[in-house]
Amino acid sequence: MVNTSCFVAPAQFTYGNAGRDIVIGPGLNNFDATFQKNFAIRERMQLQFRADMFDFFNHPNLNAPKQVLSTARCEVIPLWYYHQR
């Protein structure tokens, strides 16, 4: 959970001094798999059987919490997202 009272809005047309990537969100899990088998039909001809699977484990990739100070409510990623295994 991010304590927004520790931050103040920067002056207009400035970036502020909070630094990059101070709020860390969940990691990215992306597993792709390919299975293939080549069968020789003739000397110069082959038949290829191929199966491509994207997002093999069907794992959700969550976004990081919003980092906007103007909102009164700070977003939190619940812990049960991390413990679903």
Sequence and secondary structure as in RCSB ss.txt:
>XXXX:A:sequence
MVNTSCFVAPAQFTYGNAGRDIVIGPGLNNFDATFQKNFAIRERMQLQFRADMFDFFNHPNLNAPKQVLSTARCE
VIPLWYYHQR
>XXXX:A:secstr
   GGG     TT   S  TT S         EEEEEEEESSSS EEEEEEEESSTT           TTSSS  
   GGGTT  
